[in-house]
Amino acid sequence: IGGNTTDKALMEFLTEDRFCELSNDNLKITKQQSFNSTNKFSSVYIEQLGKTFYKGAPEKMLNKATKYIDESGNIKELNKENITYPDRNKDIEQYLSVKYSMPLWIVKMWHSQLGIDKTEEILAGFKQEKKTYVRCNTAKAPVEEIKKILSQENVSVADVEGIPYALEIKDYDYIAGLNSFRDGLYQIQDISSMTAGYMTGFKAGDTVIDVCAAPGGKSINAAISVGADGKVYSRDVSDYKAGLIEENVSRLGLNNIEVQVKDALVMDESMREKADVVIADLPCSGLGVMGRKPDIRYNITEDKLISLKELQQSILSVVQAYVKQGGIMMYSTCTINSEENEANADWLCKEYGFKKIEYRQILPGKNGGTDGFFVAKLRRE
């Protein structure tokens, strides 16, 4: 591999995103492949290369690299203390792209939409340790009792500010090995997703339709919130996804959820204007969860963002019809992209007579190791 910036970029790539030693036997690249138009090594190409050779490498083994290949093909010891980044003052976008191993076009998009400070906050947030949060099944036991049971299982428990039924847990070996989990006392759910549920303001007796529900966290939160007199229709497109929902619903022992195999793109006339709340947590680019799923950065493209926005609008144009007058539409994604988020919510208001109540963009790591998440709360006038 050649080029003035090759060693630096490759060292950074190994430092941040892969753990394996490379050798001349498994790394063969031509100059034409490895150089971009500015005669500098493409950091995105390095990432794609790493994905090809080391697909599936466990994330806990990252930052283990000890060697790299220089421009002459020689294996050298990796001295992480001596890595030189692009000049932050001359090109901060390139600097952040290399430092955080993020494709440059994503950095540029966030810079344009959010500003450079928030862009750097997002990238740093992906590096934070991810925490485990649970939604307590208060249909089975009060929060304080669940906390006591978890403590008896030697699990460390902490309250979550602002959401009374949420807990942070740690110091456990295997979540499915806990009796409290098998007994259905809680559901694993990221705090960003729980925030969306808490914003909804479910009322006892509400009818809720969750149109893209697997694995069921939002449906479960809704079912507990609306109580025995309420009803939740938890839908997804395949038997497999419906099975994931059923598994969690069964474990928690909730009787007010009906799991259905339904395509959100196909109108269900029987549900027209029947829902007090429609939950539309739709397929998206997933840019908010790259801290947990770093491979997203290797697969997503600008063209895919456009296609996803079109899909989201197609789904919203169907499921909006289920919201009764005065009812609530909760539109959410796990991405950070104003075109998929605010622009779609604004479009829904303009085209179908909804009124904005609140938009909230949660940034990764903002509240302690959380994912990036967007939620729009809209009311049908």
C-alpha positions, 0 to 999 in steps of 0.5 A, spaced: 500 500 500 502 506 498 501 514 499 503 519 504 497 518 508 497 510 508 500 508 514 496 513 519 490 512 516 491 504 516 494 505 523 487 509 525 483 504 522 486 498 526 486 502 532 479 504 532 475 498 528 479 491 527 483 487 532 487 482 527 494 482 524 494 483 517 499 479 513 502 480 505 498 473 504 491 476 506 492 483 504 493 484 496 491 491 493 493 495 487 494 502 487 488 503 483 484 500 488 487 503 494 488 511 492 482 516 491 482 522 486 487 526 490 492 521 491 491 519 498 488 513 501 481 512 502 479 511 509 472 508 507 476 503 503 480 501 508 474 500 512 470 496 507 477 492 506 477 490 513 469 488 513 471 484 507 477 480 511 474 480 518 467 480 517 464 478 524 469 480 529 467 481 536 466 488 538 469 487 545 476 485 541 477 492 538 483 496 539 487 490 540 491 491 534 499 491 535 501 491 528 500 494 521 503 494 514 507 500 511 507 502 504 513 497 502 509 491 505 513 490 511 509 488 518 511 494 523 509 494 530 503 499 531 505 505 536 498 508 537 501 514 541 504 516 535 498 516 530 498 523 526 491 525 524 489 530 519 490 537 521 484 539 525 484 546 523 485 546 516 480 540 515 476 538 521 471 534 517 477 530 514 480 530 521 473 527 525 472 522 519 479 519 520 479 519 528 472 516 529 473 511 522 466 514 520 465 515 512 466 522 510 460 523 507 456 522 513 460 527 517 459 532 512 452 531 512 451 531 520 456 538 520 451 541 515 445 539 519 447 539 526 453 543 526 460 541 527 460 541 535 454 536 535 457 532 530 463 531 534 459 529 540 455 524 536 462 521 534 464 521 541 458 518 543 458 512 539 465 510 543 461 511 550 460 504 554 453 502 552 449 501 558 443 496 559 436 499 561 430 495 562 422 497 562 419 494 569 413 490 568 409 494 573 403 489 571 406 484 575 410 487 580 411 495 583 418 498 581 421 497 588 419 490 588 423 489 582 429 492 584 429 488 590 429 482 586 434 484 582 439 486 588 437 479 591 440 476 584 446 480 585 445 485 580 446 492 581 440 497 579 440 504 579 433 509 577 433 513 571 431 520 571 425 522 568 422 515 567 419 512 573 419 505 570 426 505 567 432 502 571 439 501 569 442 494 571 449 492 570 454 486 574 450 480 571 453 475 567 447 473 562 441 476 562 437 470 560 440 466 566 436 471 571 430 468 574 427 475 574 428 476 566 425 469 565 419 471 570 417 477 565 419 482 570 422 487 565 423 488 558 430 490 555 429 497 552 434 502 550 433 509 554 432 513 548 426 508 545 423 508 552 423 516 552 419 515 546 414 511 549 414 515 555 413 522 551 406 518 548 402 519 554 398 513 554 391 513 557 388 507 560 383 504 555 387 506 549 387 502 543 394 502 540 397 500 533 404 498 533 405 498 525 413 495 525 413 492 532 418 487 532 421 485 537 416 488 541 419 493 546 414 499 544 408 494 544 410 492 551 411 498 554 404 501 551 400 494 553 403 495 560 401 503 560 394 502 557 392 497 562 387 491 562 382 495 559 386 497 553 388 494 547 395 493 543 395 491 536 402 489 535 404 488 527 410 486 523 411 483 516 413 476 517 412 470 521 419 470 524 418 477 526 411 476 529 414 470 533 420 475 536 414 479 539 410 473 541 416 470 545 417 477 549 409 478 550 409 471 553 414 471 557 411 478 560 405 475 561 401 480 557 394 479 555 392 485 552 397 485 546 394 481 539 400 480 535 399 480 527 402 479 521 401 485 517 404 489 511 404 496 514 404 498 506 397 495 505 391 498 508 387 495 513 380 498 512 378 495 519 382 499 523 381 506 519 380 511 525 380 506 530 387 508 534 388 512 539 395 512 538 399 509 532 406 507 533 410 508 527 417 506 528 419 505 521 425 502 517 431 507 517 438 508 516 440 506 523 445 512 523 443 513 531 445 505 533 452 505 529 455 505 536 452 498 537 452 496 530 458 499 526 457 495 520 452 500 518 457 505 516 460 500 511 453 499 508 449 505 508 450 510 502 447 516 500 442 513 495 439 508 500 438 514 505 433 517 499 430 510 498 429 509 505 425 516 506 421 514 500 419 508 504 418 511 510 413 516 507 409 510 503 408 507 510 406 513 513 401 515 508 397 508 509 398 508 517 396 515 518 389 513 516 388 509 523 389 515 527 382 517 530 380 525 530 384 527 536 389 521 536 396 521 536 401 519 531 408 517 534 413 517 528 420 515 530 427 512 527 433 510 530 437 515 525 440 522 525 438 525 519 433 530 518 431 528 511 428 521 515 426 525 521 424 532 521 422 533 514 418 526 514 414 529 520 413 536 517 410 532 511 405 528 515 403 534 518 402 538 511 399 532 507 394 529 512 392 534 517 396 533 523 399 538 528 406 538 531 406 537 539 414 535 540 420 533 536 426 530 539 432 528 537 436 524 542 444 524 540 448 517 542 451 518 549 447 524 551 444 521 557 449 515 558 451 510 553 444 511 549 443 510 542 441 516 537 433 516 536 428 521 533 421 521 535 415 526 533 409 526 537 403 529 532 396 530 533 390 529 528 386 535 528 
